[in-house]
Amino acid sequence: MKRDFLTLRDLSSEEIDLLLKRAVELKSGKDKNKCPLIGRSIGLLFEKASTRTRVSLEVGIYQLGAQAIYMNPKEIQIGRGETIYDTAKVLSRYLSAVVIRTFSHNTLIEFASHSLIPVINGLSNLHHPCQALGDLMTILEKKGRLKGIRLAYVGDGNNVANSLIDAASLMGINLAIACPKGCEPDPDVLEKAKASANSVITILKDPKEAAYRADVVYTDVWVSMGQEKESAKKKRKFKNYQLNSNLLSYAKNDAIVLHCMPAHRGEEITDEIIDGPQSAVFDQAENRLHTQKALLEFLLA
């Protein structure tokens, strides 16, 4: 039976543990000469621009012995009005899995409902679960544990924040999210997370309160792709939410800094912090490669 990965909740906490352990093995070089997906073809259907997601997936697919086929909707028939139903049915005959990076999360849900092969969420406006897997690996790598970690997220309650809420509730991380009024995470995501009761998830307005005694301080861009018309308004809302040396001073002395990138340096984060000794941002970016390889193995091997 095929498994989809549309949100982090498509995996159990036990499965996430196994994926993270496998990702650590893959990063260490174990099985580097093995190609468990040899002969497979995996589609990358991307409506949105990408650096880390596209490159890490193409490299990881190659390292697993498979072929990556990149598809821009403007270059295939779905961009000319072919239905999601027809596209999903046809691609299911050619591919072993498809990664979709899109705007509407409903596009993923509809595609997965008609697909005969696993569908992986490479990003939607509601969730970014592949990013969250890389984040979990980075925290585990730097802190040695997940359960009981104090994670502060400062910024927009966007798709990254929603997937961090899922990650926290599944893995026992205590999460404080600081955002301006009207920029809170999705209420349905919050409700599901709070129902699990594995962790404490708090929504705050004060970034200093969120960062206080945190083990990890995380931020993201204030204006996501597709929200460019709201840029000036959102930047005014977030002017007091910059991750800088003053804000980081409220966290623990050995706190690490995360950012899913791309970073708008001088807006949500300063050069001093993203390039500083507490930054794990580039390890975090690398870990996308290893966790996605482990995910592909899990779904297909």
C-alpha positions as CSV (number, residue, x, y, z in Angstrom):
1,M,0.0,0.0,0.0
2,K,1.4,3.4,-1.0
3,R,2.3,6.0,1.7
4,D,2.1,9.7,1.1
5,F,4.0,12.4,3.0
6,L,1.9,15.5,2.9
7,T,2.4,16.6,6.5
8,L,4.7,15.4,9.3
9,R,1.6,13.7,10.8
10,D,1.7,11.1,8.0
11,L,4.5,9.6,10.1
12,S,4.4,8.3,13.7
13,S,6.9,9.5,16.3
14,E,8.5,6.0,16.1
15,E,8.8,6.3,12.3
16,I,10.4,9.7,12.6
17,D,12.9,8.3,15.1
18,L,13.9,5.6,12.6
19,L,14.1,8.1,9.8
20,L,16.4,10.4,11.8
21,K,18.7,7.5,12.8
22,R,18.9,6.4,9.1
23,A,19.6,10.0,8.1
24,V,22.5,10.1,10.6
25,E,23.8,6.9,9.1
26,L,23.6,8.2,5.6
27,K,25.4,11.4,6.6
28,S,28.2,9.4,8.1
29,G,28.8,7.7,4.8
30,K,27.4,4.3,5.7
31,D,26.0,2.5,2.6
32,K,27.4,5.2,0.4
33,N,28.0,2.7,-2.4
34,K,24.6,1.1,-2.2
35,C,21.8,2.2,-4.6
36,P,18.5,0.9,-3.1
37,L,16.4,2.8,-5.7
38,I,18.3,1.9,-8.8
39,G,16.1,1.9,-11.9
40,R,13.5,4.1,-10.3
41,S,12.3,7.5,-11.6
42,I,11.1,10.2,-9.2
43,G,9.2,13.3,-10.5
44,L,9.8,16.8,-9.1
45,L,6.7,18.8,-10.0
46,F,7.5,22.4,-8.8
47,E,5.2,25.4,-9.2
48,K,7.4,27.4,-6.8
49,A,11.1,28.4,-7.2
50,S,13.5,26.4,-5.1
51,T,17.2,26.1,-4.2
52,R,17.6,23.7,-1.3
53,T,14.5,21.5,-1.9
54,R,15.3,21.0,-5.6
55,V,19.0,20.5,-5.4
56,S,19.0,18.4,-2.3
57,L,16.3,16.1,-3.8
58,E,18.1,15.8,-7.2
59,V,21.4,15.0,-5.5
60,G,19.8,12.6,-3.0
61,I,17.8,10.8,-5.7
62,Y,21.0,10.3,-7.8
63,Q,22.9,9.1,-4.8
64,L,20.2,6.5,-4.1
65,G,20.6,5.2,-7.7
66,A,17.4,6.7,-9.1
67,Q,16.6,9.3,-11.8
68,A,15.1,12.7,-11.0
69,I,12.8,14.2,-13.6
70,Y,12.1,18.0,-13.0
71,M,8.8,19.3,-14.2
72,N,7.8,22.9,-14.4
73,P,4.0,23.2,-14.8
74,K,4.5,25.7,-17.6
75,E,6.4,23.0,-19.6
76,I,3.8,20.2,-19.1
77,Q,0.2,19.9,-20.0
78,I,-1.1,20.7,-16.5
79,G,-0.1,24.2,-17.2
80,R,-2.4,24.3,-20.2
81,G,-5.5,23.0,-18.4
82,E,-5.0,19.2,-18.1
83,T,-6.7,18.1,-14.9
84,I,-4.9,17.1,-11.7
85,Y,-6.8,13.7,-12.0
86,D,-5.4,13.0,-15.5
87,T,-1.9,14.2,-14.6
88,A,-1.8,12.1,-11.5
89,K,-3.0,9.0,-13.3
90,V,-0.5,9.3,-16.2
91,L,2.5,10.1,-14.0
92,S,1.6,7.1,-11.8
93,R,2.3,4.9,-14.9
94,Y,5.8,6.4,-15.4
95,L,7.2,7.3,-12.0
96,S,7.9,5.6,-8.6
97,A,7.0,8.7,-6.6
98,V,6.4,12.4,-7.2
99,V,7.5,15.4,-5.1
100,I,5.2,18.4,-5.5
101,R,6.1,22.0,-4.5
102,T,3.0,24.1,-4.8
103,F,0.9,27.0,-3.5
104,S,-2.4,25.4,-2.4
105,H,-2.2,22.4,0.0
106,N,-5.5,21.2,-1.5
107,T,-3.6,20.6,-4.8
108,L,-1.4,18.1,-2.9
109,I,-4.4,16.4,-1.3
110,E,-6.3,16.1,-4.6
111,F,-3.2,14.8,-6.5
112,A,-2.5,12.2,-3.8
113,S,-6.1,11.0,-3.8
114,H,-5.8,10.1,-7.5
115,S,-2.1,9.0,-7.5
116,L,-1.1,5.3,-7.4
117,I,2.4,6.3,-6.3
118,P,3.7,8.1,-3.1
119,V,3.2,11.9,-3.2
120,I,5.7,13.9,-1.1
121,N,5.1,17.5,-0.1
122,G,8.1,19.6,-1.2
123,L,6.3,22.7,0.2
124,S,2.8,24.1,0.2
125,N,1.4,27.3,1.7
126,L,0.2,25.2,4.7
127,H,3.1,22.8,5.4
128,H,6.8,22.2,4.8
129,P,7.3,18.7,6.3
130,C,10.6,17.9,4.5
131,Q,12.1,21.1,6.1
132,A,10.9,20.0,9.5
133,L,12.6,16.6,9.2
134,G,15.9,18.4,8.5
135,D,15.3,20.7,11.4
136,L,14.7,17.7,13.8
137,M,17.9,16.1,12.6
138,T,19.9,19.3,13.2
139,I,18.5,19.7,16.7
140,L,19.3,16.1,17.5
141,E,22.8,16.5,16.0
142,K,23.6,19.6,18.0
143,K,21.7,18.9,21.3
144,G,21.7,15.1,21.5
145,R,18.0,14.8,22.1
146,L,14.6,16.1,21.1
147,K,12.3,15.4,24.0
148,G,12.2,18.4,26.4
149,I,14.1,20.7,24.1
150,R,12.9,24.4,24.3
151,L,12.4,25.7,20.8
152,A,11.6,29.4,20.2
153,Y,10.2,30.3,16.7
154,V,10.1,34.1,16.1
155,G,8.3,35.3,13.0
156,D,5.4,34.6,10.7
157,G,3.1,31.7,11.5
158,N,3.6,30.2,8.1
159,N,4.1,26.8,6.6
160,V,7.4,26.3,8.4
161,A,5.8,27.3,11.8
162,N,2.9,24.8,11.1
163,S,5.3,21.9,10.4
164,L,7.3,22.8,13.5
165,I,4.1,22.6,15.6
166,D,3.6,19.1,14.2
167,A,7.2,18.2,14.9
168,A,7.1,19.5,18.4
169,S,3.9,17.7,19.3
170,L,5.1,14.4,17.8
171,M,8.6,14.5,19.3
172,G,8.0,16.0,22.7
173,I,9.6,19.4,22.0
174,N,8.3,22.5,24.0
175,L,7.6,25.2,21.4
176,A,7.0,28.9,21.9
177,I,6.0,30.8,18.8
178,A,6.2,34.7,18.9
179,C,4.3,36.5,16.2
180,P,2.3,39.7,15.8
181,K,-1.5,39.6,16.0
182,G,-3.0,38.3,12.8
183,C,0.1,36.3,11.9
184,E,-0.6,33.3,14.1
185,P,-0.1,29.7,12.8
186,D,-3.0,27.7,11.3
187,P,-5.6,27.1,14.1
188,D,-6.4,23.6,12.9
189,V,-2.7,22.6,13.0
190,L,-2.6,24.0,16.6
191,E,-5.7,22.2,17.7
192,K,-4.4,18.8,16.5
193,A,-1.0,19.4,18.1
194,K,-2.5,20.4,21.5
195,A,-4.7,17.3,21.4
196,S,-1.6,15.1,21.4
197,A,-0.4,16.6,24.7
198,N,3.2,15.3,24.2
199,S,4.6,18.8,24.5
200,V,3.8,22.4,25.5
201,I,3.0,24.7,22.6
202,T,2.6,28.4,23.3
203,I,1.6,31.3,21.1
204,L,3.1,34.6,22.3
205,K,3.4,38.2,21.1
206,D,6.7,39.0,22.8
207,P,9.8,37.5,21.0
208,K,11.9,38.0,24.2
209,E,9.5,35.9,26.2
210,A,9.6,33.1,23.6
211,A,13.4,33.2,23.4
212,Y,13.9,33.1,27.2
213,R,16.0,30.1,28.2
214,A,15.5,28.5,24.7
215,D,17.8,25.8,23.5
216,V,17.0,26.6,19.9
217,V,16.0,30.0,18.3
218,Y,14.5,29.7,14.8
219,T,13.3,32.3,12.4
220,D,12.1,32.5,8.8
221,V,11.4,35.2,6.2
222,W,8.6,37.7,7.0
223,V,7.2,37.6,3.5
224,S,6.7,34.2,1.9
225,M,6.5,33.4,-1.8
226,G,3.2,34.6,-3.2
227,Q,2.8,37.3,-0.5
228,E,4.9,40.0,-2.2
229,K,2.0,42.4,-2.4
230,E,1.8,42.4,1.4
231,S,5.6,43.0,1.8
232,A,5.6,46.6,3.2
233,K,2.7,45.9,5.5
234,K,4.2,42.7,6.9
235,K,7.6,44.3,7.4
236,R,6.1,47.0,9.5
237,K,4.4,44.4,11.7
238,F,7.6,42.4,12.2
239,K,10.0,45.2,12.8
240,N,10.5,44.2,16.5
241,Y,10.9,40.5,15.6
242,Q,14.4,40.5,14.2
243,L,16.7,37.7,15.4
244,N,19.7,39.7,16.5
245,S,22.2,39.6,19.3
246,N,19.9,41.3,21.8
247,L,17.1,38.7,21.2
248,L,19.6,35.8,21.3
249,S,20.9,37.0,24.6
250,Y,17.6,35.9,26.2
251,A,18.2,32.3,25.1
252,K,20.6,29.8,26.8
253,N,24.3,30.5,26.3
254,D,24.7,27.4,24.2
255,A,21.5,27.9,22.2
256,I,21.7,27.2,18.5
257,V,20.2,29.4,15.7
258,L,18.1,27.9,12.8
259,H,16.7,29.5,9.7
260,C,15.2,27.4,6.8
261,M,16.5,29.9,4.2
262,P,16.5,31.8,2.0
263,A,17.4,34.5,4.5
264,H,16.7,38.1,4.0
265,R,19.8,39.3,5.9
266,G,19.2,42.5,7.8
267,E,15.4,41.9,8.0
268,E,14.4,38.8,10.0
269,I,18.0,38.0,11.0
270,T,21.3,39.9,11.1
271,D,24.6,38.9,9.5
272,E,26.2,38.7,13.0
273,I,23.8,35.9,14.0
274,I,23.4,33.9,10.8
275,D,27.2,33.8,10.4
276,G,28.0,33.6,14.1
277,P,29.3,30.8,16.3
278,Q,25.8,29.7,17.4
279,S,24.4,29.4,13.9
280,A,23.6,25.9,12.7
281,V,21.9,27.2,9.5
282,F,24.2,25.6,7.0
283,D,24.2,22.3,8.8
284,Q,20.5,22.6,8.7
285,A,20.5,23.1,5.0
286,E,22.8,20.1,4.4
287,N,20.6,17.9,6.6
288,R,17.7,18.3,4.1
289,L,19.7,16.0,1.8
290,H,20.2,13.2,4.4
291,T,16.6,13.3,5.8
292,Q,15.0,13.3,2.3
293,K,17.2,10.3,1.3
294,A,16.0,8.5,4.4
295,L,12.4,9.4,3.6
296,L,12.7,8.2,0.0
297,E,14.2,4.9,1.2
298,F,11.4,4.5,3.7
299,L,8.6,5.1,1.1
300,L,10.1,3.2,-1.8
301,A,12.9,0.7,-0.9
